[in-house]
Amino acid sequence: MNSVDPASIPLPLPTRSTAPNGRRGGPIALVGLPGSGKSSVARLLADRLGRRWVDLDERLELVTGQTVTELFAEGEDRFRTLETEVLRGVLAVPTGVVVATGGGVVTNQLNRSVLATRATVVWLDVPVERLLDRLAADQTDRPLLNDGDPAIKLGALAEVRRPLYEQVATHRVDASADPEAVVLAVEQVLAGPVASAS
């Protein structure tokens, strides 16, 4: 890994210069299974709130100089360790940022603790059948879904990760709709009182 401090890399600037419109000023982290729309929703939500946004996997690639696939080839444990370092750096930024996490970020207990203590966590929940439709039309390389039957792999990931998303989430949003509609739903839950993910 390069010796670059993840927190020292500037976050992308918002596309408009409005201040966050009264929402809690801390970081917002989006979690969910692969294909749940975390990156698309993060980008749109950050624009609507006048915040910066970051895709955790893209930040990890920038910090390490390797692709997610290359990092996974070195072992998932190494990938998760690096992911934790980058997550902590991104959430250390004192301004409100919207973070699109990787789908497996919750599999690490330290990541769950960092998310729960440093961010408002929104779980973008989508049924596996809908995710399979989305992923079939998406060319993004997803190392954990590359080998074998994607339906079986995604179902297994969902079984393990859904309880972890529920554990860490401040809010749960049905993200089956298009990203613009999901952003509106996220804004609604952020504007209301803090609620249980269940």
Accessible surface in RSA format (square Angstrom, percent):
REM  Atomic radii and reference values for relative SASA: ProtOr
REM  Chains: A
REM  Algorithm: Lee & Richards
REM  Probe-radius: 1.40
REM  Slices: 20
REM RES _ NUM      All-atoms   Total-Side   Main-Chain    Non-polar    All polar
REM                ABS   REL    ABS   REL    ABS   REL    ABS   REL    ABS   REL
RES MET A   1    93.70  48.5  30.04  19.9  63.66 151.6  32.67  27.8  61.03  80.9
RES ASN A   2    72.09  49.7  63.22  61.1   8.87  21.3  15.12  36.4  56.97  55.1
RES SER A   3   121.61 102.8  81.25 108.4  40.36  93.0  56.58 120.5  65.03  91.1
RES VAL A   4    58.82  38.7  50.72  45.9   8.10  19.5  55.96  48.6   2.87   7.8
RES ASP A   5    82.29  57.6  73.77  73.4   8.52  20.1  33.65  79.2  48.64  48.5
RES PRO A   6    12.78   9.3  12.68  11.6   0.11   0.4  12.68  10.5   0.11   0.7
RES ALA A   7    44.23  40.7  23.69  36.6  20.54  46.7  25.13  35.4  19.10  50.6
RES SER A   8    77.06  65.1  43.73  58.4  33.32  76.8  44.96  95.7  32.10  45.0
RES ILE A   9    28.76  16.4  24.72  18.4   4.04   9.7  25.92  18.7   2.84   7.7
RES PRO A  10   110.90  80.8  89.75  81.8  21.15  76.9 100.81  83.2  10.09  62.7
RES LEU A  11    11.62   6.5   4.47   3.2   7.15  18.0   4.68   3.3   6.94  18.7
RES PRO A  12    59.03  43.0  45.69  41.6  13.34  48.5  58.72  48.5   0.31   1.9
RES LEU A  13   125.93  70.1 108.37  77.5  17.56  44.1 108.37  76.1  17.56  47.2
RES PRO A  14    39.07  28.5  20.93  19.1  18.13  65.9  24.43  20.2  14.64  91.0
RES THR A  15   120.97  86.0  81.55  82.7  39.42  93.9  84.98 114.1  35.99  54.4
RES ARG A  16   103.66  43.5  94.07  48.0   9.59  22.8  46.36  63.4  57.30  34.7
RES SER A  17   117.43  99.2  81.60 108.9  35.83  82.5  51.95 110.6  65.48  91.7
RES THR A  18    71.55  50.9  62.12  63.0   9.44  22.5  66.68  89.6   4.87   7.4
RES ALA A  19    77.39  71.2  58.35  90.1  19.04  43.3  64.14  90.3  13.25  35.1
RES PRO A  20    57.33  41.8  43.32  39.5  14.01  50.9  43.32  35.8  14.01  87.1
RES ASN A  21    84.89  58.5  62.03  59.9  22.86  55.0  42.76 102.9  42.13  40.7
RES GLY A  22    79.46  98.0   0.00   N/A  79.46  98.0  43.43 119.2  36.03  80.7
RES ARG A  23    50.46  21.2  36.60  18.7  13.86  33.0  10.60  14.5  39.87  24.2
RES ARG A  24   107.93  45.3  93.02  47.4  14.91  35.5  67.73  92.6  40.20  24.4
RES GLY A  25    49.01  60.4   0.00   N/A  49.01  60.4  30.87  84.7  18.14  40.6
RES GLY A  26    34.34  42.3   0.00   N/A  34.34  42.3  26.87  73.7   7.47  16.7
RES PRO A  27    15.96  11.6  15.36  14.0   0.60   2.2  15.36  12.7   0.60   3.7
RES ILE A  28     4.46   2.5   4.46   3.3   0.00   0.0   4.46   3.2   0.00   0.0
RES ALA A  29     0.00   0.0   0.00   0.0   0.00   0.0   0.00   0.0   0.00   0.0
RES LEU A  30     0.00   0.0   0.00   0.0   0.00   0.0   0.00   0.0   0.00   0.0
RES VAL A  31     0.07   0.0   0.07   0.1   0.00   0.0   0.07   0.1   0.00   0.0
RES GLY A  32     0.05   0.1   0.00   N/A   0.05   0.1   0.00   0.0   0.05   0.1
RES LEU A  33     5.42   3.0   4.56   3.3   0.85   2.1   4.56   3.2   0.85   2.3
RES PRO A  34    15.43  11.2  13.95  12.7   1.48   5.4  15.43  12.7   0.00   0.0
RES GLY A  35    12.59  15.5   0.00   N/A  12.59  15.5   8.18  22.5   4.40   9.9
RES SER A  36     1.68   1.4   0.43   0.6   1.24   2.9   0.43   0.9   1.24   1.7
RES GLY A  37    21.87  27.0   0.00   N/A  21.87  27.0  19.73  54.1   2.14   4.8
RES LYS A  38    18.56   9.1  15.93   9.8   2.63   6.3   8.75   7.9   9.81  10.4
RES SER A  39    39.32  33.2  37.03  49.4   2.29   5.3  23.13  49.3  16.19  22.7
RES SER A  40    41.86  35.4  41.14  54.9   0.71   1.6   6.64  14.1  35.21  49.3
RES VAL A  41     1.44   0.9   1.44   1.3   0.00   0.0   1.44   1.3   0.00   0.0
RES ALA A  42     0.00   0.0   0.00   0.0   0.00   0.0   0.00   0.0   0.00   0.0
RES ARG A  43   112.55  47.3 110.92  56.5   1.63   3.9  49.44  67.6  63.11  38.2
RES LEU A  44    58.40  32.5  57.67  41.3   0.73   1.8  57.87  40.6   0.53   1.4
RES LEU A  45     0.00   0.0   0.00   0.0   0.00   0.0   0.00   0.0   0.00   0.0
RES ALA A  46     0.87   0.8   0.87   1.3   0.00   0.0   0.87   1.2   0.00   0.0
RES ASP A  47    50.08  35.1  48.19  48.0   1.89   4.5  11.15  26.2  38.92  38.8
RES ARG A  48   106.87  44.9 102.99  52.5   3.88   9.2  25.59  35.0  81.28  49.3
RES LEU A  49     0.64   0.4   0.00   0.0   0.64   1.6   0.64   0.4   0.00   0.0
RES GLY A  50     8.88  10.9   0.00   N/A   8.88  10.9   0.00   0.0   8.88  19.9
RES ARG A  51     4.33   1.8   0.53   0.3   3.80   9.1   4.33   5.9   0.00   0.0
RES ARG A  52    81.29  34.1  80.65  41.1   0.64   1.5   8.63  11.8  72.66  44.0
RES TRP A  53    38.97  15.6  38.97  18.9   0.00   0.0  26.24  14.0  12.72  20.6
RES VAL A  54     5.21   3.4   4.45   4.0   0.75   1.8   5.21   4.5   0.00   0.0
RES ASP A  55    15.60  10.9  13.37  13.3   2.23   5.3   0.15   0.3  15.46  15.4
RES LEU A  56     0.35   0.2   0.34   0.2   0.01   0.0   0.34   0.2   0.01   0.0
RES ASP A  57    44.52  31.2  44.12  43.9   0.40   1.0  12.41  29.2  32.11  32.0
RES GLU A  58   103.43  59.4  98.06  74.2   5.37  12.8  37.56  72.6  65.87  53.8
RES ARG A  59    11.71   4.9   9.36   4.8   2.35   5.6   1.96   2.7   9.75   5.9
RES LEU A  60     0.47   0.3   0.47   0.3   0.00   0.0   0.47   0.3   0.00   0.0
RES GLU A  61    60.05  34.5  56.20  42.5   3.85   9.2  13.71  26.5  46.35  37.8
RES LEU A  62   108.58  60.5  89.19  63.8  19.39  48.7  95.57  67.1  13.01  35.0
RES VAL A  63     0.09   0.1   0.00   0.0   0.09   0.2   0.09   0.1   0.00   0.0
RES THR A  64     7.58   5.4   0.00   0.0   7.58  18.1   0.00   0.0   7.58  11.5
RES GLY A  65    61.30  75.6   0.00   N/A  61.30  75.6  29.60  81.2  31.70  71.0
RES GLN A  66    44.46  24.9  40.81  29.8   3.65   8.7  21.69  46.2  22.78  17.3
RES THR A  67    64.67  46.0  64.59  65.5   0.08   0.2  61.92  83.2   2.75   4.2
RES VAL A  68    17.80  11.7  17.57  15.9   0.23   0.6  17.57  15.3   0.23   0.6
RES THR A  69    53.86  38.3  52.29  53.0   1.57   3.7  47.89  64.3   5.97   9.0
RES GLU A  70    86.34  49.6  81.76  61.9   4.58  10.9  34.94  67.6  51.40  42.0
RES LEU A  71     0.00   0.0   0.00   0.0   0.00   0.0   0.00   0.0   0.00   0.0
RES PHE A  72    30.89  15.5  19.78  12.3  11.11  28.9  20.03  12.1  10.86  31.1
RES ALA A  73    90.22  83.0  45.85  70.8  44.37 100.9  58.66  82.6  31.57  83.6
RES GLU A  74    84.61  48.6  51.97  39.3  32.64  77.7  39.13  75.7  45.48  37.1
RES GLY A  75    29.85  36.8   0.00   N/A  29.85  36.8  29.78  81.7   0.07   0.2
RES GLU A  76    67.59  38.8  59.50  45.0   8.08  19.2  22.66  43.8  44.93  36.7
RES ASP A  77   123.92  86.8 118.68 118.1   5.24  12.4  38.38  90.3  85.54  85.3
RES ARG A  78    85.04  35.7  76.52  39.0   8.52  20.3  43.73  59.8  41.32  25.0
RES PHE A  79     4.25   2.1   4.25   2.6   0.00   0.0   4.25   2.6   0.00   0.0
RES ARG A  80    20.72   8.7  20.72  10.6   0.00   0.0  15.23  20.8   5.50   3.3
RES THR A  81    77.96  55.4  74.46  75.5   3.50   8.3  51.64  69.4  26.32  39.8
RES LEU A  82     5.78   3.2   5.78   4.1   0.00   0.0   5.78   4.1   0.00   0.0
RES GLU A  83     0.20   0.1   0.20   0.2   0.00   0.0   0.06   0.1   0.14   0.1
RES THR A  84     8.92   6.3   8.92   9.0   0.00   0.0   8.88  11.9   0.04   0.1
RES GLU A  85    74.06  42.5  66.87  50.6   7.20  17.1  34.30  66.3  39.77  32.5
RES VAL A  86     0.02   0.0   0.02   0.0   0.00   0.0   0.02   0.0   0.00   0.0
RES LEU A  87     0.00   0.0   0.00   0.0   0.00   0.0   0.00   0.0   0.00   0.0
RES ARG A  88   104.97  44.1 103.83  52.9   1.14   2.7  16.86  23.0  88.11  53.4
RES GLY A  89     8.89  11.0   0.00   N/A   8.89  11.0   8.23  22.6   0.65   1.5
RES VAL A  90     0.71   0.5   0.00   0.0   0.71   1.7   0.71   0.6   0.00   0.0
RES LEU A  91     8.96   5.0   0.00   0.0   8.96  22.5   0.00   0.0   8.96  24.1
RES ALA A  92    61.46  56.5  33.42  51.6  28.04  63.8  40.63  57.2  20.83  55.2
RES VAL A  93    32.44  21.3  26.80  24.3   5.64  13.6  29.37  25.5   3.07   8.3
RES PRO A  94   131.06  95.5  92.18  84.0  38.88 141.3 104.25  86.1  26.81 166.6
RES THR A  95    76.56  54.5  70.83  71.8   5.73  13.7  74.97 100.7   1.60   2.4
RES GLY A  96    11.93  14.7   0.00   N/A  11.93  14.7   0.15   0.4  11.79  26.4
RES VAL A  97     0.00   0.0   0.00   0.0   0.00   0.0   0.00   0.0   0.00   0.0
RES VAL A  98     0.00   0.0   0.00   0.0   0.00   0.0   0.00   0.0   0.00   0.0
RES VAL A  99     0.00   0.0   0.00   0.0   0.00   0.0   0.00   0.0   0.00   0.0
RES ALA A 100     1.16   1.1   0.55   0.9   0.60   1.4   0.55   0.8   0.60   1.6
RES THR A 101     4.98   3.5   0.00   0.0   4.98  11.9   0.33   0.4   4.65   7.0
RES GLY A 102     6.72   8.3   0.00   N/A   6.72   8.3   6.61  18.2   0.10   0.2
RES GLY A 103    12.18  15.0   0.00   N/A  12.18  15.0   0.94   2.6  11.24  25.2
RES GLY A 104     3.65   4.5   0.00   N/A   3.65   4.5   0.00   0.0   3.65   8.2
RES VAL A 105     0.00   0.0   0.00   0.0   0.00   0.0   0.00   0.0   0.00   0.0
RES VAL A 106     0.00   0.0   0.00   0.0   0.00   0.0   0.00   0.0   0.00   0.0
RES THR A 107    53.60  38.1  27.17  27.5  26.43  63.0  24.44  32.8  29.16  44.1
RES ASN A 108    39.64  27.3  33.53  32.4   6.11  14.7   8.32  20.0  31.32  30.3
RES GLN A 109   105.22  58.8  99.27  72.5   5.96  14.2  61.25 130.4  43.98  33.4
RES LEU A 110    82.63  46.0  78.35  56.1   4.28  10.8  80.40  56.5   2.23   6.0
RES ASN A 111     0.00   0.0   0.00   0.0   0.00   0.0   0.00   0.0   0.00   0.0
RES ARG A 112    29.75  12.5  28.85  14.7   0.90   2.1   4.09   5.6  25.66  15.6
RES SER A 113    47.83  40.4  41.42  55.3   6.42  14.8  17.81  37.9  30.02  42.1
RES VAL A 114     7.29   4.8   6.13   5.6   1.15   2.8   7.29   6.3   0.00   0.0
RES LEU A 115     0.00   0.0   0.00   0.0   0.00   0.0   0.00   0.0   0.00   0.0
RES ALA A 116    63.52  58.4  34.76  53.6  28.76  65.4  37.82  53.3  25.70  68.1
RES THR A 117   108.00  76.8  71.26  72.2  36.74  87.5  68.87  92.5  39.13  59.2
RES ARG A 118    90.07  37.8  76.58  39.0  13.50  32.1  29.38  40.2  60.69  36.8
RES ALA A 119    16.99  15.6   0.00   0.0  16.99  38.6   5.17   7.3  11.82  31.3
RES THR A 120    20.64  14.7  17.53  17.8   3.10   7.4   3.63   4.9  17.01  25.7
RES VAL A 121     0.33   0.2   0.33   0.3   0.00   0.0   0.33   0.3   0.00   0.0
RES VAL A 122     0.00   0.0   0.00   0.0   0.00   0.0   0.00   0.0   0.00   0.0
RES TRP A 123     4.63   1.9   4.63   2.2   0.00   0.0   2.68   1.4   1.95   3.2
RES LEU A 124     0.86   0.5   0.00   0.0   0.86   2.2   0.00   0.0   0.86   2.3
RES ASP A 125    22.34  15.6  20.19  20.1   2.15   5.1   4.10   9.6  18.24  18.2
RES VAL A 126     2.40   1.6   0.08   0.1   2.33   5.6   0.08   0.1   2.33   6.3
RES PRO A 127    65.04  47.4  58.68  53.5   6.37  23.1  63.92  52.8   1.12   7.0
RES VAL A 128    23.61  15.5  21.95  19.9   1.66   4.0  21.95  19.1   1.66   4.5
RES GLU A 129   124.22  71.3 120.88  91.5   3.34   7.9  68.60 132.7  55.62  45.4
RES ARG A 130    94.93  39.9  92.10  46.9   2.83   6.7  30.76  42.0  64.17  38.9
RES LEU A 131     0.29   0.2   0.29   0.2   0.00   0.0   0.29   0.2   0.00   0.0
RES LEU A 132    46.59  25.9  42.03  30.1   4.56  11.5  42.35  29.7   4.24  11.4
RES ASP A 133    92.51  64.8  81.38  81.0  11.13  26.3  19.21  45.2  73.30  73.1
RES ARG A 134    49.88  20.9  40.43  20.6   9.45  22.5  35.21  48.1  14.68   8.9
RES LEU A 135    25.50  14.2  15.42  11.0  10.08  25.3  15.61  11.0   9.88  26.6
RES ALA A 136    86.11  79.2  48.99  75.6  37.12  84.4  61.99  87.3  24.12  63.9
RES ALA A 137    88.08  81.0  52.70  81.3  35.39  80.5  62.25  87.7  25.83  68.4
RES ASP A 138    52.99  37.1  37.10  36.9  15.89  37.6  17.64  41.5  35.35  35.3
RES GLN A 139   165.02  92.3 135.66  99.1  29.36  69.9  67.69 144.1  97.33  73.8
RES THR A 140    80.92  57.6  59.00  59.8  21.93  52.3  46.30  62.2  34.62  52.3
RES ASP A 141    75.76  53.1  54.58  54.3  21.18  50.1  39.79  93.6  35.97  35.9
RES ARG A 142    57.63  24.2  55.09  28.1   2.54   6.0  18.49  25.3  39.14  23.7
RES PRO A 143    32.06  23.4  17.39  15.9  14.67  53.3  18.08  14.9  13.98  86.9
RES LEU A 144    50.74  28.3  46.53  33.3   4.22  10.6  48.01  33.7   2.74   7.4
RES LEU A 145    17.29   9.6  10.42   7.5   6.87  17.3  10.48   7.4   6.81  18.3
RES ASN A 146    83.00  57.2  51.08  49.4  31.92  76.9  21.85  52.6  61.15  59.1
RES ASP A 147   109.45  76.7 103.87 103.4   5.58  13.2  33.30  78.4  76.14  75.9
RES GLY A 148    63.98  78.9   0.00   N/A  63.98  78.9  39.84 109.3  24.15  54.1
RES ASP A 149    69.61  48.8  56.51  56.2  13.10  31.0  23.38  55.0  46.23  46.1
RES PRO A 150    67.99  49.6  67.99  62.0   0.00   0.0  67.99  56.1   0.00   0.0
RES ALA A 151    44.31  40.7  37.20  57.4   7.11  16.2  37.58  52.9   6.73  17.8
RES ILE A 152   123.14  70.1 114.74  85.5   8.40  20.2 121.15  87.2   1.99   5.4
RES LYS A 153    71.01  34.6  68.61  42.1   2.40   5.7  28.44  25.6  42.58  45.4
RES LEU A 154     0.00   0.0   0.00   0.0   0.00   0.0   0.00   0.0   0.00   0.0
RES GLY A 155    28.32  34.9   0.00   N/A  28.32  34.9  22.62  62.1   5.70  12.8
RES ALA A 156    56.24  51.7  48.05  74.2   8.19  18.6  53.76  75.7   2.48   6.6
RES LEU A 157    29.17  16.2  28.59  20.5   0.58   1.5  29.13  20.5   0.04   0.1
RES ALA A 158     4.73   4.3   4.40   6.8   0.33   0.8   4.57   6.4   0.16   0.4
RES GLU A 159   140.15  80.5 120.71  91.3  19.44  46.3  48.01  92.9  92.14  75.2
RES VAL A 160    92.32  60.7  81.41  73.7  10.91  26.3  87.74  76.2   4.58  12.4
RES ARG A 161     6.16   2.6   6.16   3.1   0.00   0.0   0.09   0.1   6.07   3.7
RES ARG A 162    65.80  27.6  65.41  33.3   0.39   0.9  33.24  45.4  32.56  19.7
RES PRO A 163    78.07  56.9  67.81  61.8  10.27  37.3  71.97  59.4   6.11  37.9
RES LEU A 164    33.98  18.9  33.98  24.3   0.00   0.0  33.98  23.9   0.00   0.0
RES TYR A 165     0.12   0.1   0.12   0.1   0.00   0.0   0.12   0.1   0.00   0.0
RES GLU A 166    69.64  40.0  62.28  47.1   7.36  17.5  15.66  30.3  53.98  44.1
RES GLN A 167   112.85  63.1  76.00  55.5  36.86  87.8  43.06  91.7  69.79  52.9
RES VAL A 168     8.54   5.6   0.55   0.5   7.99  19.2   2.63   2.3   5.91  16.0
RES ALA A 169    12.09  11.1   0.00   0.0  12.09  27.5   0.11   0.2  11.99  31.8
RES THR A 170    29.00  20.6  22.36  22.7   6.64  15.8  18.19  24.4  10.81  16.3
RES HIS A 171     5.63   3.1   4.07   2.8   1.56   4.0   2.65   2.7   2.98   3.5
RES ARG A 172   104.16  43.7  80.89  41.2  23.26  55.4  20.73  28.3  83.43  50.6
RES VAL A 173     6.71   4.4   3.30   3.0   3.41   8.2   6.71   5.8   0.00   0.0
RES ASP A 174   102.15  71.6  82.46  82.1  19.69  46.6  41.92  98.7  60.22  60.1
RES ALA A 175     0.46   0.4   0.09   0.1   0.37   0.8   0.09   0.1   0.37   1.0
RES SER A 176    32.73  27.7  28.17  37.6   4.56  10.5  25.65  54.6   7.08   9.9
RES ALA A 177    49.79  45.8  35.19  54.3  14.59  33.2  47.12  66.4   2.67   7.1
RES ASP A 178    77.38  54.2  68.33  68.0   9.04  21.4  36.86  86.8  40.51  40.4
RES PRO A 179    48.14  35.1  47.06  42.9   1.09   4.0  48.11  39.7   0.04   0.2
RES GLU A 180   104.82  60.2 101.26  76.6   3.57   8.5  58.37 112.9  46.45  37.9
RES ALA A 181    41.01  37.7  32.49  50.1   8.52  19.4  35.03  49.3   5.98  15.8
RES VAL A 182     3.55   2.3   2.34   2.1   1.21   2.9   3.55   3.1   0.00   0.0
RES VAL A 183     1.07   0.7   1.07   1.0   0.00   0.0   1.07   0.9   0.00   0.0
RES LEU A 184    92.49  51.5  91.53  65.5   0.96   2.4  91.69  64.4   0.80   2.1
RES ALA A 185    31.45  28.9  28.66  44.2   2.79   6.3  30.22  42.6   1.23   3.3
RES VAL A 186     0.00   0.0   0.00   0.0   0.00   0.0   0.00   0.0   0.00   0.0
RES GLU A 187    12.82   7.4  12.52   9.5   0.30   0.7   6.74  13.0   6.08   5.0
RES GLN A 188   137.27  76.8 123.08  89.9  14.19  33.8  40.90  87.1  96.37  73.1
RES VAL A 189    44.03  29.0  37.76  34.2   6.27  15.1  43.61  37.9   0.42   1.1
RES LEU A 190    10.22   5.7   5.56   4.0   4.67  11.7   5.56   3.9   4.67  12.6
RES ALA A 191    73.02  67.1  36.85  56.9  36.17  82.3  41.84  58.9  31.19  82.6
RES GLY A 192    24.44  30.1   0.00   N/A  24.44  30.1  21.73  59.6   2.71   6.1
RES PRO A 193   118.15  86.1 104.21  95.0  13.94  50.7 113.15  93.4   5.00  31.1
RES VAL A 194    91.43  60.2  64.68  58.6  26.76  64.5  64.68  56.2  26.76  72.6
RES ALA A 195    56.62  52.1  45.42  70.1  11.20  25.5  54.13  76.2   2.48   6.6
RES SER A 196    85.53  72.3  55.84  74.5  29.69  68.4  52.42 111.6  33.11  46.4
RES ALA A 197     6.59   6.1   2.39   3.7   4.20   9.6   2.43   3.4   4.16  11.0
RES SER A 198   104.70  88.5  50.50  67.4  54.20 124.8  49.53 105.5  55.17  77.3
END  Absolute sums over single chains surface
CHAIN  1 A     9180.5       7108.8       2071.7       5338.7       3841.9
END  Absolute sums over all chains
TOTAL          9180.5       7108.8       2071.7       5338.7       3841.9
